[in-house]
């Protein structure tokens, strides 16, 4: 008897590919969908990120008999007030130190170029220190500007930035307020045969996102604080903005701590070789604390990602989606991992059940 399943799957795959191909030919349908995606994607991602941070506070208030809507309003207003206060007190410091840091980095690279081209003229003819360090200086400057302005350019790519900014607390309000209602509505919508299977997938995804987001926020805050204390002890200029940069990059697993110390290393080169050694030692100490003490105690390695897998996922995400994609690459990878594992286990269980049913019928 011919096995028709491969033919069936190939037909389904071809129909899906044909549908995607035809969709690319109807611009009057595709263009509005792309515009909608650009307008909603970033606010949705940020709203979900903040939802997992604020959910414990919101549920704590609800558990203490605070009305649902009031608990949600208190939670959202609290985080908005906190963000505004942090912006007021630290915004000018970051801006001033950031401008000073970029100027110092450019000056350091220029001095290094002149120094090495003078000391090693023959090597300079081959490596062209001036050109190489000039390109590095340009890269650092544009990288800082890209990181600081990236959110504005991505969010403001379609429509008005402020209109999309308002979307974030609105989306977050309804997710926090109606989380159980959304869950129950979705469960009622699911087909009865696969309801248990899909609910398990949703719960696993919820667990992955909760563990990842809450853990990364805590890890980033601790690493940023440790780097700030370390830079102050070493006497590094612009310690606050350097540690703030480390805080931002710490949201990128595994590679974040390495990327975060890169500007400090460039700056240390202009302060002498001993300072470079001190910065390297500080980075190694913080990296070891992060890998062996901080992260295991906060997350318990629940995501269980191999370091090489993390590097490949983040590198591919930066190549295809830019700097912002590096922040969401790991949770997206783990969501797909949850889907594949659950589908694989469900398929195995279904096959095993069929075999047992056939044996029992005989």
Number of C-alpha atoms within 10 A of each C-alpha: 3 4 7 8 9 9 10 10 11 11 12 12 12 11 12 12 12 11 11 11 11 11 13 12 10 10 12 10 11 13 12 11 12 13 14 13 13 17 22 16 14 20 21 18 13 16 21 19 17 18 21 19 17 19 17 12 16 23 17 12 18 16 12 9 9 15 12 16 16 14 21 26 15 15 20 22 12 13 15 13 11 12 11 13 12 11 13 11 10 13 13 11 15 19 13 12 18 21 16 15 23 19 13 17 24 21 15 19 23 17 16 18 19 13 14 15 18 13 10 11 14 11 13 16 11 8 12 16 23 20 12 12 19 16 13 15 21 11 12 18 17 13 14 17 13 15 15 13 11 16 14 14 12 15 21 18 13 16 13 11 17 11 12 18 16 11 19 19 22 13 16 23 19 13 18 25 19 15 13 11 11 14 13 11 11 12 15 11 10 13 10 10 8 9 15 13 13 17 15 13 19 16 11 17 20 14 13 18 21 18 19 21 19 17 21 19 16 17 21 23 18 17 26 25 17 20 26 22 15 20 21 15 10 14 11 18 17 22 21 22 21 24 25 21 25 28 25 20 25 26 23 25 20 18 16 20 26 15 15 24 20 18 17 25 19 19 24 22 19 18 13 10 11 11 19 18 14 16 24 17 12 18 22 14 14 21 18 12 15 19 13 11 13 19 16 14 12 15 17 13 12 12 15 9 12 8 12 10 12 18 15 10 16 24 18 15 19 15 11 11 12 13 19 17 18 22 20 16 21 23 18 16 16 19 18 13 13 18 16 13 12 17 15 12 11 13 12 12 12 12 12 12 12 12 12 12 11 10 9 8 7 6
